Amino acid sequence: ETGVTQSPTHLIKTRGQQVTLRCSSQSGHNTVSWYQQALGQGPQFIFQYYREEENGRGNFPPRFSGLQFPNYSSELNVNALELDDSALYLCASSLEDRVGYTFGSGTRLTVV
Amino acid sequence: AQRVTQPEKLLSVFKGAPVELKCNYSYSGSPELFWYVQYSRQRLQLLLRHISRESIKGFTADLNKGETSFHLKKPFAQEEDSAMYYCAPLDSARQLTFGSGTQLTVLP
C-alpha cells in the first residue's frame, strides 16, 4: 500500500545496450528521486525530478537520464550499459521532501 | 565535502539490551536528518525524521549539532528490530544522501 511501484522487478541486459526502468509514484507526490544501490552499499542518489523538471543530480554521467510525467510516473534511462551498472535501482517519491520519501521495491539490473 | 558516516557496518546486541546506531555527518548549513530502515525482504522505509522529534517503534534520535551526530537509540532491543539501518541527511539542494548502513542483529 506504499503506492510506489517499479517495473520490471528484474532485468538482464548486455553491455552497450540501453535500458528503461519505470516507476509509478504515489498519487499527488510531485517529487521523485532515483537511486542506485550496489550490493552491500547504501543507495546512491542519481537525480531528482520535481513537477517534471530535473532539480538535482548526483555524481552520475549523462548517459543516466530521466523523465517525469504528469500522471506521477517516471522513467530512468541508461545508455551504453556498463558492467558496473549492475545494481538495484530504487525509485522514491514524496509530497514534500521534509516529510520523507516512500520507496519502491526496486529493479534489479544485471549487465552481462 | 558533504559526507555521512555510519562507522559500524555490523552491530549485534542481545534482546532487551540498549542499542545505539551511530551517525555522523559533515554538511554545511543545517541538513534535515532521517533514519531509514530495511527489514529482510522488504523495501526501504522511513523510520523517523528529526524535524518531528517522534518516537517510532521505541526508537529515538537526537540531533547534536555540536558533534554533528544523529545517533539512533532504543533502550530495549527486540528481535524484530533486526534490519539494515541507514542515516540520511537531506541537504540544502534537497538531495537525500544515504550512509553505508549498519546491519543490526538482535540475538535471542
Backbone of each chain as ProteinMPNN parsed JSONL, in Angstrom:
{"seq_chain_A": "ETGVTQSPTHLIKTRGQQVTLRCSSQSGHNTVSWYQQALGQGPQFIFQYYREEENGRGNFPPRFSGLQFPNYSSELNVNALELDDSALYLCASSLEDRVGYTFGSGTRLTVV", "coords_chain_A": {"N_chain_A": [[0.828, -1.217, 0.0], [2.197, 1.043, -0.241], [2.253, 2.628, -2.475], [4.183, 3.191, -4.389], [5.355, 1.819, -7.227], [7.503, -0.275, -9.125], [8.833, -1.232, -12.29], [10.569, -3.31, -14.658], [10.816, -6.034, -12.226], [13.107, -7.514, -12.294], [15.915, -7.572, -14.518], [17.9, -8.381, -17.296], [20.612, -7.31, -19.138], [22.75, -6.676, -21.964], [26.111, -5.578, -22.145], [26.601, -2.295, -23.406], [24.06, -2.008, -24.369], [20.832, -0.305, -24.12], [18.625, 0.767, -21.491], [15.401, 1.063, -20.009], [13.867, 1.951, -17.086], [10.971, 1.831, -15.049], [8.681, 3.734, -13.032], [5.986, 4.135, -10.866], [4.645, 6.614, -9.128], [3.354, 7.544, -5.857], [0.089, 8.855, -5.794], [-0.248, 12.331, -6.198], [2.282, 12.911, -5.311], [4.741, 15.051, -6.008], [7.444, 15.013, -6.248], [10.092, 13.007, -7.335], [12.656, 10.679, -6.91], [15.61, 8.981, -7.967], [17.664, 6.187, -7.253], [20.754, 4.386, -7.076], [21.699, 1.263, -5.961], [24.307, -0.529, -5.113], [25.536, -3.838, -4.437], [25.752, -4.459, -1.013], [26.083, -1.823, -0.337], [24.989, 1.542, 0.538], [22.099, 3.287, -0.8], [22.735, 5.287, -3.684], [22.38, 8.579, -4.737], [20.902, 9.42, -7.795], [19.348, 11.19, -9.523], [16.821, 13.804, -9.284], [13.412, 14.687, -9.742], [11.11, 17.335, -9.982], [7.896, 18.192, -10.41], [8.09, 17.512, -13.152], [10.51, 18.567, -13.941], [14.036, 18.308, -13.875], [15.661, 18.689, -10.847], [17.896, 18.238, -9.363], [20.945, 16.475, -9.173], [23.048, 13.701, -8.855], [26.38, 12.291, -8.674], [26.588, 11.114, -11.384], [27.082, 9.964, -14.752], [26.128, 11.591, -17.907], [24.847, 9.649, -19.422], [22.984, 8.526, -17.877], [19.712, 9.253, -17.612], [16.51, 10.881, -17.198], [12.89, 10.998, -16.938], [9.916, 12.65, -15.953], [6.444, 12.315, -15.644], [3.154, 13.84, -16.091], [1.289, 12.202, -14.858], [2.309, 11.206, -12.531], [4.109, 9.198, -12.978], [7.382, 7.94, -13.798], [10.593, 7.673, -15.46], [13.719, 6.003, -15.699], [16.475, 6.159, -17.694], [19.162, 4.443, -19.079], [21.947, 4.633, -21.02], [24.294, 2.936, -23.208], [25.186, 0.68, -21.591], [27.202, -0.437, -18.877], [29.236, -2.914, -17.236], [29.487, -2.271, -14.543], [27.146, -1.007, -14.011], [25.385, -2.755, -13.037], [23.087, -3.302, -10.575], [20.773, -2.564, -7.891], [18.045, -0.596, -8.629], [16.398, 2.087, -7.314], [13.334, 3.766, -6.87], [11.864, 6.66, -5.516], [9.303, 8.542, -3.98], [7.821, 11.679, -3.014], [5.628, 13.834, -1.257], [6.386, 16.118, -0.004], [9.697, 16.852, 0.536], [10.675, 17.198, 3.099], [9.114, 15.693, 4.654], [9.711, 13.127, 4.132], [10.552, 10.215, 2.14], [8.827, 7.812, 0.09], [9.577, 4.587, -0.798], [10.006, 2.471, -3.671], [10.118, -1.062, -4.436], [12.173, -1.642, -6.07], [14.251, -2.243, -9.036], [16.103, -4.875, -10.155], [18.942, -4.778, -11.916], [20.964, -6.475, -14.134], [23.95, -6.474, -15.82], [25.509, -8.015, -18.444]], "CA_chain_A": [[0.0, 0.0, 0.0], [3.064, 2.197, -0.223], [1.885, 3.474, -3.589], [5.263, 3.323, -5.362], [5.609, 0.542, -7.883], [8.554, -0.235, -10.128], [8.852, -2.352, -13.231], [10.32, -4.659, -14.165], [11.491, -6.328, -10.958], [14.437, -7.988, -12.653], [16.231, -7.317, -15.919], [19.267, -8.709, -17.701], [20.97, -6.622, -20.385], [24.117, -6.867, -22.439], [26.942, -4.371, -22.17], [26.409, -1.476, -24.587], [22.637, -1.795, -24.647], [20.129, 0.754, -23.413], [17.556, 0.216, -20.669], [14.447, 1.999, -19.409], [13.202, 1.46, -15.881], [9.773, 2.628, -14.831], [8.23, 3.923, -11.657], [4.702, 4.795, -10.695], [4.695, 7.213, -7.79], [2.109, 7.702, -5.114], [-0.689, 9.953, -6.331], [-0.049, 13.597, -5.504], [3.69, 13.13, -4.997], [5.336, 15.812, -7.098], [8.891, 14.815, -6.275], [10.539, 11.626, -7.483], [14.108, 10.531, -6.941], [16.12, 7.667, -8.351], [18.878, 5.802, -6.556], [21.426, 3.145, -7.453], [22.22, 0.584, -4.783], [25.17, -1.675, -5.405], [25.497, -4.858, -3.39], [26.492, -4.154, 0.201], [26.265, -0.383, -0.162], [23.779, 2.335, 0.668], [21.627, 3.873, -2.059], [23.431, 6.481, -4.177], [21.446, 9.47, -5.417], [21.167, 9.619, -9.218], [18.757, 12.506, -9.8], [15.506, 14.063, -8.717], [12.516, 15.498, -10.558], [10.004, 17.995, -9.294], [6.943, 18.699, -11.41], [8.574, 17.184, -14.493], [11.791, 19.195, -14.219], [15.13, 17.81, -13.053], [16.103, 19.748, -9.931], [19.021, 17.779, -8.56], [21.641, 15.379, -9.831], [24.212, 13.179, -8.163], [27.602, 12.119, -9.448], [26.381, 10.088, -12.41], [27.335, 10.525, -16.085], [24.929, 11.979, -18.678], [24.125, 8.515, -20.018], [21.844, 8.302, -16.984], [18.763, 10.341, -17.815], [15.19, 10.543, -16.685], [11.714, 11.767, -17.286], [8.775, 12.545, -15.043], [5.232, 12.603, -16.41], [2.096, 14.457, -15.272], [0.473, 11.205, -14.153], [3.117, 10.749, -11.4], [5.028, 8.133, -13.351], [8.689, 8.435, -14.205], [11.49, 6.707, -16.099], [15.166, 6.144, -15.652], [17.085, 5.602, -18.885], [20.618, 4.321, -19.038], [22.511, 4.283, -22.333], [25.648, 2.357, -23.244], [25.336, -0.002, -20.32], [28.491, -0.993, -18.485], [29.094, -3.983, -16.246], [29.338, -1.66, -13.219], [25.778, -0.509, -13.828], [24.614, -3.81, -12.38], [22.723, -2.82, -9.241], [19.346, -2.382, -7.629], [17.66, 0.788, -8.877], [15.259, 2.429, -6.47], [12.572, 4.981, -7.116], [11.239, 7.133, -4.282], [8.515, 9.749, -4.223], [7.493, 12.445, -1.818], [4.778, 15.009, -1.39], [7.281, 17.188, 0.399], [10.867, 16.059, 0.939], [10.935, 17.28, 4.534], [8.287, 14.672, 5.299], [10.334, 11.835, 3.898], [10.267, 9.583, 0.865], [8.295, 6.453, 0.014], [10.396, 3.867, -1.765], [9.559, 1.269, -4.345], [10.9, -2.252, -4.092], [13.377, -1.636, -6.89], [14.5, -3.077, -10.207], [17.443, -5.459, -10.126], [19.517, -4.79, -13.259], [22.216, -7.2, -14.302], [24.568, -6.236, -17.129], [26.463, -9.104, -18.718]], "C_chain_A": [[0.856, 1.258, 0.0], [2.788, 3.111, -1.39], [2.982, 3.7, -4.59], [5.565, 1.946, -5.935], [6.637, 0.717, -8.978], [8.471, -1.456, -11.025], [10.012, -2.198, -14.203], [11.012, -4.881, -12.823], [12.918, -6.794, -11.206], [14.65, -7.79, -14.153], [17.679, -7.709, -16.174], [19.521, -8.066, -19.056], [22.432, -6.906, -20.723], [24.851, -5.531, -22.438], [26.762, -3.626, -23.492], [24.95, -1.192, -24.923], [22.094, -0.617, -23.848], [18.992, 0.126, -22.612], [16.668, 1.349, -20.152], [13.769, 1.327, -18.239], [12.057, 2.406, -15.558], [9.326, 2.638, -13.38], [6.888, 4.626, -11.673], [4.639, 5.311, -9.259], [3.323, 7.255, -7.14], [1.394, 8.953, -5.63], [-0.49, 11.212, -5.491], [1.393, 13.902, -5.163], [4.379, 13.785, -6.19], [6.828, 15.58, -7.261], [9.212, 13.332, -6.411], [12.057, 11.618, -7.604], [14.455, 9.117, -7.35], [17.463, 7.422, -7.674], [19.433, 4.512, -7.157], [22.001, 2.527, -6.186], [23.013, -0.638, -5.214], [25.151, -2.615, -4.205], [26.351, -4.447, -2.198], [26.717, -2.679, 0.47], [24.925, 0.302, 0.051], [23.358, 2.885, -0.676], [22.404, 5.143, -2.402], [22.457, 7.291, -5.028], [21.851, 9.661, -6.884], [20.659, 10.998, -9.64], [17.362, 12.579, -9.215], [14.719, 14.94, -9.679], [11.429, 16.081, -9.672], [9.121, 18.616, -10.365], [7.537, 18.67, -12.81], [9.876, 17.88, -14.883], [12.872, 18.581, -13.313], [15.607, 18.944, -12.151], [17.191, 19.279, -8.98], [19.646, 16.576, -9.227], [22.852, 14.983, -9.006], [25.373, 13.003, -9.122], [27.479, 10.956, -10.427], [26.55, 10.72, -13.781], [26.037, 10.811, -16.838], [24.191, 10.806, -19.311], [23.011, 8.011, -19.098], [20.913, 9.498, -17.148], [17.392, 9.899, -17.342], [14.1, 11.414, -17.242], [10.686, 11.596, -16.173], [7.551, 13.019, -15.806], [4.139, 13.162, -15.503], [1.27, 13.461, -14.468], [1.241, 10.561, -12.997], [3.962, 9.52, -11.722], [6.347, 8.748, -13.793], [9.499, 7.3, -14.801], [12.928, 7.052, -15.772], [15.706, 5.443, -16.886], [18.597, 5.556, -18.704], [21.081, 3.847, -20.406], [23.876, 3.639, -22.166], [25.982, 1.658, -21.941], [26.734, -0.567, -20.118], [28.256, -2.046, -17.403], [28.839, -3.413, -14.848], [27.959, -1.056, -12.983], [24.887, -1.559, -13.178], [24.352, -3.406, -10.933], [21.215, -2.9, -9.085], [19.039, -0.894, -7.813], [16.346, 1.074, -8.159], [14.637, 3.747, -6.894], [11.916, 5.377, -5.794], [10.464, 8.406, -4.58], [8.129, 10.404, -2.906], [6.542, 13.574, -2.168], [5.592, 16.257, -1.057], [8.5, 16.527, 1.014], [11.157, 16.132, 2.425], [10.143, 16.206, 5.288], [8.931, 13.299, 5.159], [9.853, 11.231, 2.599], [9.671, 8.196, 1.054], [9.022, 5.742, -1.104], [9.63, 2.736, -2.426], [10.464, 0.105, -3.956], [12.098, -2.445, -5.014], [13.334, -2.528, -8.114], [15.931, -3.569, -10.126], [17.935, -5.58, -11.56], [20.842, -5.539, -13.237], [22.722, -6.951, -15.712], [25.646, -7.301, -17.34], [27.259, -8.824, -19.991]], "O_chain_A": [[0.366, 2.369, 0.202], [3.077, 4.304, -1.293], [2.734, 4.368, -5.594], [5.976, 1.032, -5.219], [6.647, 1.73, -9.678], [8.099, -2.549, -10.599], [10.398, -1.078, -14.537], [11.72, -3.997, -12.34], [13.823, -6.504, -10.423], [13.709, -7.833, -14.945], [18.568, -7.41, -15.377], [18.751, -8.248, -20.0], [23.223, -7.318, -19.876], [24.259, -4.485, -22.703], [26.768, -4.233, -24.563], [24.641, -0.259, -25.664], [22.788, -0.019, -23.026], [18.455, -0.914, -22.995], [17.142, 2.455, -19.893], [13.169, 0.262, -18.382], [12.153, 3.616, -15.763], [9.557, 1.699, -12.618], [6.686, 5.593, -12.407], [4.585, 4.534, -8.306], [2.292, 7.035, -7.776], [2.024, 9.983, -5.87], [-0.551, 11.181, -4.262], [1.711, 15.023, -4.768], [4.574, 13.165, -7.235], [7.407, 15.915, -8.295], [8.665, 12.502, -5.684], [12.652, 12.437, -8.305], [13.694, 8.178, -7.113], [18.285, 8.328, -7.542], [18.694, 3.67, -7.669], [22.706, 3.192, -5.427], [22.447, -1.651, -5.626], [24.791, -2.22, -3.096], [27.529, -4.125, -2.35], [27.45, -2.314, 1.39], [23.868, -0.269, -0.216], [24.168, 2.948, -1.601], [22.693, 5.965, -1.532], [21.799, 6.757, -5.921], [22.992, 10.017, -7.181], [21.433, 11.859, -10.058], [16.801, 11.596, -8.729], [15.273, 15.817, -10.342], [10.91, 15.436, -8.762], [9.566, 19.47, -11.133], [7.497, 19.655, -13.547], [10.3, 17.792, -16.036], [12.639, 18.363, -12.124], [15.922, 20.033, -12.632], [17.383, 19.86, -7.911], [18.938, 15.741, -9.79], [23.589, 15.839, -8.517], [25.349, 13.505, -10.246], [28.177, 9.949, -10.309], [26.203, 11.886, -13.968], [24.972, 10.329, -16.451], [23.031, 10.947, -19.698], [22.199, 7.174, -19.492], [21.294, 10.63, -16.852], [17.142, 8.716, -17.115], [14.341, 12.416, -17.915], [10.599, 10.544, -15.54], [7.613, 14.011, -16.532], [4.187, 12.982, -14.286], [0.618, 13.842, -13.496], [0.866, 9.484, -12.532], [4.478, 8.873, -10.81], [6.414, 9.933, -14.119], [9.149, 6.127, -14.671], [13.297, 8.213, -15.596], [15.428, 4.264, -17.104], [19.216, 6.513, -18.237], [20.661, 2.794, -20.888], [24.527, 3.776, -21.131], [26.952, 2.009, -21.269], [27.359, -1.094, -21.039], [27.215, -2.063, -16.746], [28.081, -3.984, -14.064], [27.645, -0.639, -11.868], [23.75, -1.265, -12.81], [25.287, -3.195, -10.16], [20.487, -3.253, -10.013], [19.698, -0.04, -7.221], [15.335, 0.402, -8.366], [15.329, 4.708, -7.229], [11.465, 4.514, -5.041], [10.923, 9.252, -5.349], [8.112, 9.776, -1.847], [6.639, 14.185, -3.232], [5.502, 17.289, -1.722], [8.358, 15.715, 1.929], [11.809, 15.242, 2.972], [10.474, 15.861, 6.422], [8.71, 12.416, 5.988], [8.863, 11.681, 2.023], [9.96, 7.499, 2.027], [9.079, 6.237, -2.23], [8.737, 2.129, -1.836], [11.449, 0.277, -3.238], [12.94, -3.309, -4.771], [12.509, -3.435, -8.224], [16.865, -2.771, -10.038], [17.414, -6.383, -12.334], [21.72, -5.26, -12.421], [22.007, -7.188, -16.685], [26.559, -7.461, -16.53], [28.106, -9.628, -20.379]]}, "seq_chain_B": "AQRVTQPEKLLSVFKGAPVELKCNYSYSGSPELFWYVQYSRQRLQLLLRHISRESIKGFTADLNKGETSFHLKKPFAQEEDSAMYYCAPLDSARQLTFGSGTQLTVLP", "coords_chain_B": {"N_chain_B": [[33.755, 18.548, 1.846], [30.514, 17.14, 1.521], [29.385, 14.686, 3.705], [28.257, 11.59, 5.077], [28.557, 9.434, 7.782], [28.467, 6.179, 8.914], [29.765, 4.436, 11.275], [29.739, 1.769, 12.105], [29.515, -1.241, 10.528], [28.38, -3.648, 11.103], [26.362, -4.667, 13.83], [25.697, -6.222, 16.822], [23.43, -7.094, 19.344], [22.016, -8.25, 22.445], [18.679, -9.373, 23.008], [16.589, -7.116, 24.69], [18.629, -5.538, 25.55], [20.175, -2.25, 25.52], [20.452, -0.286, 22.531], [22.488, 1.482, 20.223], [22.854, 3.16, 17.28], [25.253, 4.607, 15.361], [25.651, 7.792, 13.775], [27.298, 10.153, 11.939], [27.663, 13.347, 10.506], [28.838, 15.505, 7.92], [28.268, 18.439, 6.899], [27.552, 21.489, 5.272], [25.71, 24.198, 6.573], [22.455, 23.465, 7.899], [21.419, 20.443, 7.734], [18.462, 18.511, 7.143], [17.528, 15.602, 8.871], [17.228, 12.072, 8.605], [16.279, 8.724, 9.479], [16.307, 5.671, 7.846], [14.973, 2.381, 7.369], [15.51, -1.023, 6.541], [13.962, -3.936, 6.51], [14.383, -7.52, 6.385], [13.905, -8.7, 3.148], [12.12, -6.712, 2.545], [11.025, -3.451, 1.407], [12.876, -0.372, 1.459], [12.194, 1.841, 4.108], [10.861, 4.747, 5.744], [11.967, 5.484, 8.972], [12.309, 7.41, 11.068], [12.244, 11.025, 11.452], [14.081, 13.944, 12.096], [12.87, 16.401, 12.351], [10.362, 16.076, 13.355], [10.676, 15.017, 15.793], [9.841, 12.56, 16.764], [8.94, 9.333, 18.146], [9.428, 6.183, 17.011], [8.466, 2.867, 16.979], [9.784, 2.606, 19.373], [12.251, 3.715, 18.961], [14.45, 6.497, 19.09], [16.021, 9.558, 18.06], [18.54, 11.823, 18.52], [19.479, 15.006, 17.559], [22.633, 16.303, 17.496], [24.09, 19.138, 17.157], [26.531, 20.224, 17.764], [28.324, 18.089, 17.828], [27.791, 17.172, 15.392], [26.122, 14.904, 15.006], [23.741, 12.216, 14.77], [22.571, 10.06, 16.269], [20.923, 6.906, 16.516], [18.715, 5.476, 18.824], [17.606, 2.938, 21.128], [16.082, 1.816, 24.025], [15.537, -0.861, 24.801], [16.208, -3.488, 22.984], [14.523, -5.439, 20.493], [13.918, -8.65, 18.946], [12.69, -8.349, 16.486], [13.695, -5.98, 15.618], [15.9, -6.398, 14.15], [17.619, -5.536, 11.323], [18.619, -3.575, 8.424], [19.936, -0.403, 8.852], [19.816, 2.949, 7.838], [21.283, 6.094, 7.912], [20.335, 9.317, 6.832], [20.946, 12.344, 5.583], [19.247, 15.274, 4.43], [20.142, 17.587, 2.178], [20.823, 21.12, 1.505], [20.376, 21.351, -1.181], [18.305, 19.753, -1.525], [18.887, 17.081, -1.756], [18.9, 13.733, -0.927], [21.077, 11.901, 0.933], [22.509, 8.807, 1.535], [23.966, 6.986, 4.23], [26.391, 4.321, 4.585], [25.184, 2.342, 5.93], [24.1, 0.287, 8.721], [24.046, -2.961, 9.799], [21.924, -4.341, 11.946], [21.712, -6.842, 14.348], [19.673, -8.531, 16.501], [20.039, -10.588, 19.094], [18.635, -13.595, 20.469]], "CA_chain_B": [[32.801, 17.743, 1.096], [29.417, 16.64, 2.331], [29.588, 13.272, 3.955], [27.575, 10.973, 6.206], [29.337, 8.278, 8.188], [27.949, 5.214, 9.873], [31.037, 3.738, 11.495], [29.579, 0.33, 12.356], [28.85, -1.954, 9.446], [27.62, -4.7, 11.754], [26.173, -4.455, 15.259], [24.893, -7.275, 17.442], [23.089, -6.908, 20.758], [21.062, -9.235, 22.934], [17.314, -8.91, 23.247], [16.427, -6.43, 25.959], [19.761, -4.64, 25.79], [20.074, -0.986, 24.778], [21.177, -0.259, 21.262], [22.744, 2.804, 19.654], [23.458, 3.121, 15.951], [25.887, 5.91, 15.241], [25.634, 8.51, 12.513], [27.94, 11.46, 11.957], [27.548, 13.988, 9.207], [29.69, 16.657, 7.668], [27.5, 19.213, 5.931], [27.425, 22.926, 5.509], [24.332, 24.532, 6.897], [21.751, 22.577, 8.825], [20.61, 19.487, 6.96], [17.41, 17.765, 7.819], [18.069, 14.251, 9.032], [16.292, 10.963, 8.624], [16.716, 7.333, 9.55], [15.518, 4.727, 7.082], [15.218, 1.003, 7.783], [15.133, -2.058, 5.575], [13.84, -5.279, 7.075], [14.695, -8.569, 5.422], [12.966, -8.936, 2.047], [11.154, -5.62, 2.444], [11.57, -2.25, 0.808], [13.38, 0.681, 2.336], [11.084, 2.646, 4.62], [11.218, 5.792, 6.687], [11.813, 5.138, 10.379], [11.956, 8.651, 11.748], [12.83, 12.257, 10.938], [14.397, 14.728, 13.281], [12.035, 17.597, 12.462], [9.137, 15.791, 14.082], [11.081, 14.596, 17.134], [8.918, 11.497, 17.132], [9.497, 8.042, 18.534], [8.798, 5.139, 16.22], [8.874, 1.525, 17.406], [10.663, 2.728, 20.525], [13.493, 4.357, 18.572], [14.553, 7.951, 19.079], [17.3, 10.045, 17.555], [18.787, 13.197, 18.944], [20.41, 15.75, 16.72], [23.646, 17.035, 18.252], [24.728, 19.987, 16.148], [27.927, 20.447, 18.13], [29.101, 16.917, 17.417], [27.237, 16.787, 14.069], [25.726, 13.497, 15.075], [22.298, 11.927, 14.791], [22.583, 8.643, 16.644], [19.623, 6.254, 16.721], [18.782, 4.748, 20.091], [16.439, 2.238, 21.653], [16.515, 1.324, 25.34], [15.396, -2.312, 24.938], [16.107, -4.026, 21.631], [13.7, -6.623, 20.247], [14.414, -9.434, 17.808], [12.127, -7.816, 15.235], [14.439, -4.791, 15.212], [16.999, -6.813, 13.274], [17.41, -4.933, 10.0], [19.66, -2.645, 7.977], [19.54, 0.956, 9.18], [20.55, 3.969, 7.098], [21.154, 7.502, 8.261], [20.223, 10.019, 5.556], [20.704, 13.782, 5.615], [18.69, 15.968, 3.259], [20.932, 18.815, 2.176], [20.152, 22.336, 1.05], [19.986, 21.129, -2.581], [17.199, 18.79, -1.438], [19.395, 15.769, -2.138], [18.959, 12.801, 0.194], [22.289, 11.098, 0.838], [22.477, 7.698, 2.476], [25.183, 6.392, 4.722], [26.639, 2.959, 4.097], [24.271, 1.444, 6.629], [24.506, -0.591, 9.825], [23.212, -4.152, 9.923], [21.676, -4.652, 13.359], [21.198, -8.171, 14.674], [19.285, -8.664, 17.899], [20.154, -12.004, 19.427], [17.652, -14.012, 21.485]], "C_chain_B": [[31.72, 17.219, 2.041], [29.554, 15.137, 2.478], [28.74, 12.822, 5.135], [28.283, 9.663, 6.511], [28.572, 7.446, 9.2], [29.111, 4.264, 10.155], [30.916, 2.229, 11.688], [28.845, -0.307, 11.196], [27.924, -3.035, 10.015], [27.523, -4.389, 13.245], [25.252, -5.544, 15.79], [24.667, -6.944, 18.904], [22.129, -8.024, 21.145], [19.709, -8.575, 23.149], [17.224, -8.289, 24.628], [17.547, -5.458, 26.288], [19.538, -3.321, 25.048], [20.9, -1.058, 23.498], [21.324, 1.185, 20.799], [23.451, 2.619, 18.32], [23.971, 4.523, 15.65], [25.789, 6.476, 13.821], [26.294, 9.861, 12.735], [27.863, 12.062, 10.565], [28.473, 15.204, 9.137], [29.046, 17.449, 6.536], [27.577, 20.683, 6.276], [25.956, 23.225, 5.776], [23.741, 23.539, 7.878], [20.889, 21.608, 8.036], [19.48, 18.922, 7.803], [17.826, 16.292, 7.804], [16.977, 13.219, 9.198], [17.029, 9.667, 8.95], [15.74, 6.504, 8.731], [15.913, 3.315, 7.506], [14.781, 0.058, 6.672], [15.152, -3.404, 6.275], [14.066, -6.291, 5.978], [13.558, -8.744, 4.413], [11.87, -7.866, 1.971], [11.827, -4.395, 1.838], [12.054, -1.285, 1.877], [12.203, 1.54, 2.819], [11.581, 3.643, 5.654], [10.977, 5.315, 8.115], [11.468, 6.387, 11.182], [12.721, 9.817, 11.133], [13.006, 13.211, 12.103], [13.464, 15.916, 13.428], [10.786, 17.326, 13.278], [9.415, 15.325, 15.506], [10.17, 13.475, 17.655], [9.683, 10.252, 17.566], [8.722, 6.971, 17.778], [9.357, 3.803, 16.665], [9.884, 1.591, 18.548], [11.996, 3.381, 20.228], [13.37, 5.871, 18.67], [15.916, 8.325, 18.5], [17.428, 11.503, 17.929], [19.827, 13.833, 18.038], [21.348, 16.531, 17.624], [24.44, 17.865, 17.252], [26.192, 20.219, 16.465], [28.819, 19.305, 17.665], [28.728, 16.469, 16.0], [26.927, 15.298, 14.044], [24.214, 13.37, 15.156], [22.145, 10.444, 15.09], [21.171, 8.138, 16.927], [19.707, 5.362, 17.954], [17.465, 4.045, 20.396], [16.859, 1.61, 22.974], [16.479, -0.196, 25.481], [15.171, -2.92, 23.556], [15.241, -5.279, 21.589], [14.211, -7.347, 19.02], [13.907, -8.882, 16.483], [12.793, -6.511, 14.795], [15.616, -5.131, 14.302], [16.719, -6.346, 11.854], [18.647, -4.133, 9.636], [19.14, -1.227, 8.209], [20.443, 1.953, 8.449], [20.24, 5.354, 7.663], [21.179, 8.293, 6.958], [19.941, 11.501, 5.765], [20.107, 14.276, 4.304], [19.346, 17.331, 3.215], [20.144, 19.983, 1.581], [19.732, 22.24, -0.415], [18.853, 20.112, -2.675], [17.619, 17.398, -1.915], [19.528, 14.903, -0.898], [20.161, 11.887, -0.011], [22.269, 10.028, 1.912], [23.881, 7.335, 2.945], [25.319, 4.963, 4.2], [25.813, 1.922, 4.838], [24.919, 0.65, 7.75], [23.525, -1.754, 9.888], [23.107, -4.508, 11.399], [21.107, -6.053, 13.483], [20.904, -8.213, 16.159], [19.21, -10.148, 18.21], [19.172, -12.386, 20.529], [18.288, -14.22, 22.848]], "O_chain_B": [[31.983, 16.9, 3.201], [29.805, 14.416, 1.512], [28.528, 13.581, 6.08], [28.573, 8.877, 5.609], [28.094, 7.955, 10.214], [29.401, 3.381, 9.346], [31.876, 1.493, 11.461], [27.698, 0.036, 10.909], [26.844, -3.296, 9.486], [28.48, -3.906, 13.85], [24.159, -5.757, 15.265], [25.594, -6.56, 19.616], [21.512, -8.658, 20.29], [19.615, -7.381, 23.434], [17.712, -8.848, 25.611], [17.422, -4.647, 27.205], [18.799, -3.277, 24.064], [21.892, -1.78, 23.403], [20.416, 2.001, 20.957], [24.512, 2.0, 18.244], [23.217, 5.496, 15.681], [25.836, 5.752, 12.828], [25.892, 10.62, 13.616], [27.986, 11.355, 9.566], [28.826, 15.821, 10.142], [29.259, 17.156, 5.36], [27.658, 21.059, 7.445], [25.072, 22.556, 5.242], [24.467, 22.857, 8.6], [19.746, 21.923, 7.704], [19.56, 18.873, 9.031], [18.406, 15.81, 6.831], [15.952, 13.456, 9.838], [18.233, 9.538, 8.726], [14.523, 6.608, 8.887], [17.039, 3.079, 7.944], [13.809, 0.314, 5.962], [16.212, -3.944, 6.592], [13.959, -5.977, 4.792], [12.398, -8.913, 4.79], [10.81, -8.104, 1.392], [13.053, -4.32, 1.768], [11.679, -1.382, 3.046], [11.332, 1.914, 2.034], [12.577, 3.416, 6.341], [9.903, 4.801, 8.428], [10.461, 6.421, 11.89], [13.697, 9.635, 10.405], [12.162, 13.271, 12.997], [13.28, 16.403, 14.544], [10.204, 18.255, 13.838], [8.503, 15.247, 16.329], [9.787, 13.454, 18.825], [10.895, 10.139, 17.379], [7.501, 6.873, 17.899], [10.572, 3.618, 16.723], [10.744, 0.719, 18.667], [12.798, 3.586, 21.139], [12.323, 6.446, 18.372], [16.836, 7.509, 18.461], [16.531, 12.309, 17.68], [20.897, 13.277, 17.789], [20.896, 17.338, 18.436], [25.345, 17.361, 16.586], [27.009, 20.391, 15.56], [29.925, 19.525, 17.172], [29.285, 15.502, 15.481], [27.401, 14.549, 13.19], [23.511, 14.297, 15.557], [21.651, 9.676, 14.264], [20.341, 8.845, 17.499], [20.652, 4.589, 18.109], [16.385, 4.478, 19.994], [17.89, 0.94, 23.037], [17.299, -0.767, 26.201], [14.062, -2.868, 23.024], [15.228, -6.074, 22.529], [14.856, -6.751, 18.157], [14.609, -8.939, 15.474], [12.491, -5.993, 13.72], [16.253, -4.235, 13.748], [15.707, -6.714, 11.257], [19.592, -4.021, 10.417], [18.025, -0.898, 7.804], [21.666, 1.818, 8.443], [19.081, 5.721, 7.859], [21.965, 7.976, 6.065], [18.814, 11.875, 6.091], [20.416, 13.77, 3.225], [19.138, 18.15, 4.11], [18.977, 19.854, 1.21], [18.835, 22.962, -0.851], [18.49, 19.668, -3.764], [16.796, 16.633, -2.417], [20.188, 15.287, 0.068], [20.247, 11.182, -1.017], [22.033, 10.328, 3.082], [24.844, 7.37, 2.18], [24.462, 4.471, 3.466], [25.746, 0.763, 4.429], [26.119, 0.377, 7.732], [22.317, -1.551, 10.015], [24.084, -4.926, 12.019], [20.14, -6.406, 12.808], [21.785, -7.96, 16.981], [18.395, -10.87, 17.637], [18.907, -11.586, 21.426], [17.597, -14.57, 23.805]]}, "name": "protein", "num_of_chains": 2, "seq": "ETGVTQSPTHLIKTRGQQVTLRCSSQSGHNTVSWYQQALGQGPQFIFQYYREEENGRGNFPPRFSGLQFPNYSSELNVNALELDDSALYLCASSLEDRVGYTFGSGTRLTVVAQRVTQPEKLLSVFKGAPVELKCNYSYSGSPELFWYVQYSRQRLQLLLRHISRESIKGFTADLNKGETSFHLKKPFAQEEDSAMYYCAPLDSARQLTFGSGTQLTVLP"}
